[in-house]
């Protein structure tokens, strides 16, 4: 398979050449994307790089890490590449791990692989506590919104993807900044692509992070809620109507009715000074309890409903059937 590497370049002139030099011979093309870098990363690479595999791409304006990777994805699709691996240019992702990310894609075991710094306790020793807690919270939100309950560390940018799967995604609709990795998982779930984690250690170089937690946290929360709702409507109401749909609708209806009835009886009791009878309390509590059980059953169904057959295999069978 033809393998390409995508490197978003924004203020990475101190490390990007060493990252390029560490990329192994199994890679056929390297796309370095200058995302309107004020340091002139693209020009710096062109003047100092001697690797013939490197091709510098320029974004006319700063589009964020997602916008840079989308530019590289489109170039890889145009050049007929089979796999694209995304490696940051700041030295925090070891290019020697690239074969680990590519192997499940080559073997037909996955459509998309991503790094997981939480797989081993030793991997988290260098991670700041605030970042550790934030990643744990974001991981749970992403499991809810994207449906990949088997993955962790959703903001990890060390990824690899089959280009035949990329061709099925609306690349121009993907988020272009820090929510890119999460939105990518959401889009992959809509096409039922298989995602696998690749264990890796956390590495922190001397590069300054451009991510401000106080600014992106409300944005992440809002967009995760949006993806959760869209995934539910698409997977359980539009594309399919299954037992999970029944669990969720019945559960939400019972909880709503029990809460509404209980609130009304509480208002009546407060205004008349007559306490509610035990039967009235049970009429309010029973629908809520049953509804919660239905919602738990829906959650269990959703956890077991993660994609298991790689989309790339299905696409290959379609090609084989059309070309006997």
C-alpha positions in Angstrom: 0.0 0.0 0.0 1.1 3.5 -0.7 1.6 5.4 2.5 1.7 9.2 3.0 2.5 11.3 6.0 0.7 14.6 6.7 2.5 17.2 8.9 0.6 20.4 9.9 3.2 23.1 10.2 2.5 26.1 12.4 5.5 27.6 14.4 7.4 24.3 14.3 10.6 25.3 12.6 12.7 24.1 15.6 11.6 20.4 15.2 10.0 19.8 11.8 13.2 18.9 10.0 14.1 16.3 12.6 10.6 14.9 12.4 10.9 14.5 8.6 14.3 12.9 9.0 12.9 10.3 11.3 10.2 9.1 8.9 11.1 5.7 7.6 11.5 4.5 4.0 8.1 2.8 4.0 6.5 6.2 3.4 6.2 7.3 -0.2 5.1 10.9 0.2 5.3 13.6 3.0 2.9 16.5 2.9 4.0 19.5 5.0 1.2 22.0 5.2 2.1 25.6 6.0 -1.1 26.8 7.6 -0.3 30.5 7.0 2.5 30.2 9.6 4.0 33.6 10.7 7.4 31.9 11.0 7.3 30.8 7.3 7.4 27.1 8.1 6.8 26.1 4.5 9.6 28.3 3.1 11.9 27.1 5.8 11.3 23.5 4.9 11.8 24.2 1.2 15.1 25.9 1.8 16.5 23.4 4.3 15.0 20.0 3.5 16.8 17.5 1.3 14.2 14.7 1.3 12.7 14.3 -2.1 9.5 12.8 -0.7 8.5 16.1 0.9 5.9 18.3 -0.8 5.0 21.7 0.8 1.4 22.7 0.6 0.2 26.2 1.5 -3.1 27.4 3.0 -3.9 31.0 2.1 -5.2 31.7 5.6 -4.8 30.0 9.0 -7.4 27.2 9.2 -6.2 25.4 12.3 -4.8 21.9 12.6 -8.0 20.4 11.0 -7.8 22.7 8.0 -4.2 21.8 7.5 -4.9 18.1 7.6 -7.8 18.4 5.3 -5.5 20.0 2.7 -3.1 17.1 3.1 -6.0 14.5 2.8 -7.2 16.0 -0.4 -3.6 15.9 -1.8 -3.3 12.3 -0.8 -6.6 11.4 -2.5 -5.5 13.2 -5.7 -2.1 11.4 -5.7 -3.7 7.9 -5.2 -2.3 7.2 -1.8 -3.8 4.3 0.2 -3.0 5.4 3.8 -2.4 8.8 5.4 -0.7 9.1 8.7 -0.9 12.4 10.6 2.2 13.4 12.6 2.6 16.8 14.3 5.7 18.8 13.4 6.5 19.8 17.0 8.4 16.6 17.9 5.8 15.2 20.3 4.9 12.2 18.1 7.6 9.6 17.4 7.7 8.7 13.7 9.1 5.3 14.7 5.6 4.3 15.8 4.2 4.8 12.3 4.3 1.0 11.5 2.1 0.3 14.6 -0.6 2.7 13.3 -0.4 1.3 9.7 -0.4 -2.4 10.5 -4.2 -2.7 11.4 -5.1 -0.8 8.3 -2.9 -3.1 6.1 -4.4 -6.2 7.6 -7.9 -5.1 7.1 -8.6 -4.9 10.9 -9.5 -1.2 11.0 -10.3 1.9 8.9 -8.8 4.4 11.3 -6.2 4.2 14.0 -5.4 6.7 16.7 -3.0 7.0 19.6 -3.9 6.3 23.1 -1.8 7.7 25.9 -3.9 6.1 28.6 -3.3 2.4 27.7 -0.4 1.9 30.2 -0.1 3.7 33.6 3.6 4.3 32.8 2.5 6.3 29.7 0.8 8.9 31.8 3.6 9.7 34.2 4.7 12.8 32.3 1.2 14.1 31.8 0.1 17.1 33.9 -2.8 16.3 36.3 -5.0 19.0 34.7 -4.5 17.6 31.3 -5.1 14.1 32.6 -8.4 15.0 34.1 -9.4 17.0 31.1 -8.7 14.2 28.7 -10.6 11.7 30.8 -13.7 14.0 30.8 -13.4 14.6 27.0 -13.0 10.9 26.4 -16.3 10.2 28.1 -18.1 13.0 26.3 -16.6 11.7 23.0 -17.8 8.2 23.7 -21.3 9.6 24.1 -21.3 11.9 21.1 -19.4 9.7 18.6 -20.4 6.2 19.7 -16.9 4.7 19.8 -17.0 3.3 23.4 -13.9 1.2 22.7 -11.5 4.2 22.3 -9.9 6.6 24.7 -7.8 9.8 24.4 -10.0 11.4 21.6 -7.9 14.5 21.2 -4.8 12.5 20.4 -3.6 13.7 17.0 -1.4 10.8 16.0 -3.7 9.1 13.5 -3.8 6.9 10.4 -6.7 6.5 7.9 -7.5 4.6 4.7 -8.0 7.0 1.9 -10.9 4.9 0.5 -12.7 5.7 3.8 -11.7 9.4 3.5 -13.5 9.5 0.1 -16.7 8.6 1.9 -16.5 11.6 4.2 -17.6 15.2 3.6 -14.1 16.6 4.2 -15.2 20.2 3.6 -17.7 19.9 6.4 -15.2 18.7 9.0 -14.3 21.0 11.9 -11.0 22.8 11.1 -9.6 23.6 14.5 -9.2 21.8 17.8 -12.5 19.9 17.6 -11.2 18.3 14.4 -10.2 14.9 15.9 -13.6 14.5 17.7 -15.6 15.6 14.6 -13.6 13.1 12.6 -14.7 10.3 14.9 -18.3 11.4 14.6 -18.1 11.4 10.8 -16.4 8.0 10.8 -19.3 6.6 12.9 -21.9 7.8 10.5 -20.3 5.6 7.8 -19.7 2.7 10.3 -16.0 2.8 10.0 -13.9 0.7 12.5 -11.6 2.6 14.8 -8.8 1.1 16.9 -6.5 2.6 19.5 -2.7 2.3 19.3 -0.9 2.5 22.7 1.7 5.2 22.9 3.6 7.2 25.5 2.9 10.9 26.2 5.8 13.2 25.2 6.0 16.9 26.0 8.6 18.9 24.2 9.5 22.6 24.7 6.8 23.8 22.2 4.2 26.1 23.6 0.6 24.8 23.3 -1.7 27.1 21.4 -4.8 25.6 23.0 -6.5 27.7 25.7 -8.6 25.3 27.9 -10.9 28.1 29.2 -11.8 29.1 25.7 -12.3 25.7 24.1 -14.0 23.9 27.0 -17.5 25.5 26.4 -17.0 25.0 22.7 -16.2 21.3 23.1 -19.2 20.8 25.4 -21.6 22.5 23.0 -20.3 20.6 20.0 -20.2 17.2 21.7 -23.9 17.7 22.7 -24.7 18.7 19.1 -23.0 15.5 17.7 -24.7 13.3 20.3 -28.1 14.5 19.2 -27.3 14.2 15.5 -25.8 10.7 15.9 -28.9 9.6 17.9 -31.4 11.0 15.3 -29.4 9.5 12.4 -28.6 6.1 13.8 -31.8 5.4 15.8 -34.5 7.3 14.0 -33.5 8.0 10.4 -31.2 5.2 9.2 -32.6 2.5 11.4 -35.4 1.9 14.0 -34.4 -0.9 16.4 -34.8 -2.0 19.9 -32.4 0.7 21.0 -34.8 3.3 19.5 -37.7 1.8 21.5 -35.7 1.7 24.8 -34.7 5.4 24.4 -38.1 6.7 23.4 -40.0 4.8 26.0 -37.4 5.7 28.7 -37.5 9.4 27.9 -41.3 9.4 27.8 -41.7 7.6 31.1 -39.2 9.8 32.9 -40.8 12.9 31.5 -44.4 11.8 32.4 -43.3 10.7 35.9 -41.5 13.9 36.5 -44.4 16.0 35.2 -46.9 14.1 37.3 -44.8 14.3 40.4 -44.2 18.1 40.0 -47.9 18.7 39.5 -48.8 16.7 42.6 -46.2 18.5 44.6 -47.6 21.9 43.6 -51.1 20.7 44.5 -50.0 19.4 47.9 -48.1 22.6 48.7 -51.1 24.8 47.8 -53.7 22.7 49.7 -51.4 21.8 52.7 -52.5 18.1 52.2 -49.5 15.7 51.8 -49.6 13.4 48.9 -50.6 9.8 49.6 -48.2 6.9 49.2 -50.1 5.7 46.2 -49.6 9.1 44.5 -45.9 9.1 45.3 -45.6 5.6 43.7 -47.5 6.7 40.6 -44.9 9.4 40.2 -41.8 7.4 41.1 -42.7 4.2 39.2 -42.6 5.6 35.7 -39.3 7.4 36.5 -37.7 4.2 37.8 -38.8 2.2 34.8 -37.8 5.0 32.4 -34.3 5.1 33.9 -34.0 1.3 33.4 -35.0 1.7 29.8 -32.4 4.4 29.3 -29.7 2.2 30.9 -30.8 -0.6 28.5 -30.5 1.8 25.6 -27.0 2.8 26.7 -26.0 -0.9 26.9 -27.3 -1.4 23.4 -25.4 1.6 22.1 -22.2 0.3 23.7 -22.6 -3.0 22.0 -23.5 -1.4 18.6 -20.0 -0.1 17.7 -18.8 -1.0 14.1 -16.9 -4.3 13.8 -16.5 -4.9 10.1 -14.0 -2.4 8.5 -15.7 -0.2 5.9 -12.6 -0.6 3.6 -13.3 -4.3 3.2 -16.9 -3.6 2.2 -15.7 -1.0 -0.3 -13.1 -3.4 -1.7 -15.8 -6.1 -2.2 -17.9 -3.6 -4.1 -15.0 -2.8 -6.4 -14.3 -6.5 -6.9 -18.0 -7.2 -7.7 -18.1 -4.4 -10.2 -14.9 -5.7 -11.9 -15.3 -9.5 -12.2 
